[in-house]
Amino acid sequence: MAIRYSDAQAGEDALMAQINTTPLVDVMLVLLIIFLITIPVVNSSIAVTLPREQNQRVAAQQENVIVTVDAQGAVYWFDTPLPDRAALVQLLQKIAAMQPQPEVHIRSDVRADYAPVGGVVLAAQQAGIARIGFLTEPPGR
């Protein structure tokens, strides 16, 4: 149903008051194709009856190892000072052999030089530690 105006506009292009359904049909065809492709994948699973067992929590989670570097560059294993880098590597190799392997968290003083912290990271990599993290404080404290 078109809108009619006076004859003054008869010479101009007539207004068209119809909805263009071509984009709607295009979208619907694309959706139809998508559904036709995905539905057989969903319905083709093999029906099996799974066994029923209660889940048990396993308490095999290892404690994280904390290596601390103070402002003077001294390295501590938890709270025990380490005499040299060889002692650190030896302890880290023992940790690397554990299953599951615990994470090594490095606590460094903000005033510490990069060299001692880099030495701890290098020792952990050489020992075969898979996960190394840095402990920080949130801003505003």
C-alpha positions in Angstrom: 0.0 0.0 0.0 1.6 3.2 -1.1 1.1 6.7 0.2 -0.6 9.0 -2.3 0.2 12.7 -2.5 -1.3 15.5 -4.5 -0.7 15.7 -8.3 1.9 18.4 -7.7 4.6 15.7 -7.3 3.4 13.6 -10.3 6.3 14.7 -12.4 8.9 13.7 -9.8 9.9 10.2 -8.8 7.0 8.6 -6.9 7.8 7.7 -3.3 8.2 4.0 -2.6 6.8 2.8 0.7 7.7 -0.9 0.5 10.1 -2.8 2.7 13.2 -4.3 1.0 13.2 -7.9 2.1 16.4 -9.0 0.1 18.8 -8.5 3.1 16.4 -10.3 5.4 16.2 -13.3 3.0 20.0 -13.3 2.7 20.5 -13.4 6.4 17.9 -16.2 6.8 19.6 -18.3 4.1 23.0 -17.9 5.8 21.5 -19.0 9.1 19.8 -21.9 7.5 23.1 -23.1 6.0 24.8 -22.8 9.4 22.1 -24.8 11.1 22.2 -27.5 8.4 26.0 -27.9 8.8 26.1 -27.9 12.6 23.0 -30.1 13.5 24.5 -33.4 12.1 27.6 -32.8 14.2 25.6 -32.4 17.4 23.4 -35.4 16.8 26.1 -37.9 15.7 27.5 -38.7 19.1 27.6 -42.3 20.3 25.3 -43.1 23.2 27.2 -44.7 26.1 26.4 -45.2 29.7 29.2 -43.7 31.8 30.2 -45.3 35.1 29.1 -43.6 38.3 31.8 -42.9 40.9 32.1 -40.3 43.6 34.9 -37.8 43.2 37.5 -37.7 45.8 39.7 -34.7 46.6 43.4 -35.4 46.3 45.5 -33.5 48.7 48.7 -33.7 46.7 49.2 -30.0 46.1 52.7 -29.0 46.9 53.6 -25.9 48.9 55.1 -23.0 46.9 58.8 -22.2 47.5 59.6 -18.7 48.4 63.1 -17.3 47.6 63.8 -13.8 49.1 66.3 -11.3 47.9 66.9 -8.4 50.4 68.1 -4.9 49.6 71.8 -5.9 50.0 71.5 -8.8 47.5 71.5 -11.7 50.1 69.4 -14.7 49.0 67.2 -16.6 51.5 65.4 -19.9 51.1 62.2 -19.2 53.0 63.8 -17.6 56.1 67.2 -19.4 55.9 70.1 -17.4 54.4 72.0 -19.2 51.6 75.8 -19.0 51.6 76.2 -19.0 47.8 74.6 -19.6 44.4 75.6 -23.3 44.4 73.5 -23.9 47.5 70.5 -22.3 45.8 70.9 -24.4 42.6 71.2 -27.6 44.7 67.9 -26.8 46.6 66.2 -25.9 43.3 67.2 -29.1 41.7 65.6 -31.1 44.5 62.4 -29.1 44.0 62.5 -29.6 40.3 62.5 -33.4 40.8 59.3 -33.3 42.8 56.0 -34.4 41.2 53.9 -32.2 41.0 56.5 -29.5 40.8 55.9 -26.6 43.2 56.1 -23.0 42.0 59.1 -20.8 42.9 58.0 -17.4 44.1 60.7 -14.7 44.3 60.3 -11.9 46.9 62.6 -9.1 46.2 63.1 -5.8 48.0 62.3 -2.8 45.9 65.8 -1.4 46.5 67.6 -4.7 45.5 69.8 -4.6 42.4 68.7 -6.6 39.3 71.8 -8.8 39.4 70.9 -10.9 42.5 67.2 -11.3 41.3 68.4 -12.3 37.8 70.8 -14.8 39.4 67.9 -16.4 41.2 65.8 -16.6 37.9 68.8 -18.1 36.1 69.4 -20.7 38.8 65.7 -21.7 38.7 65.9 -22.0 34.9 69.1 -24.1 35.1 67.6 -26.4 37.7 64.5 -27.1 35.5 61.9 -25.2 37.4 58.8 -24.8 35.2 56.9 -22.0 37.0 58.5 -18.9 38.5 56.6 -16.0 39.9 57.3 -12.7 41.6 55.5 -11.6 44.8 54.6 -7.9 44.9 52.3 -5.7 47.0 49.3 -4.0 45.5 49.7 -0.3 45.0 48.6 2.1 47.7 50.0 0.2 50.7 
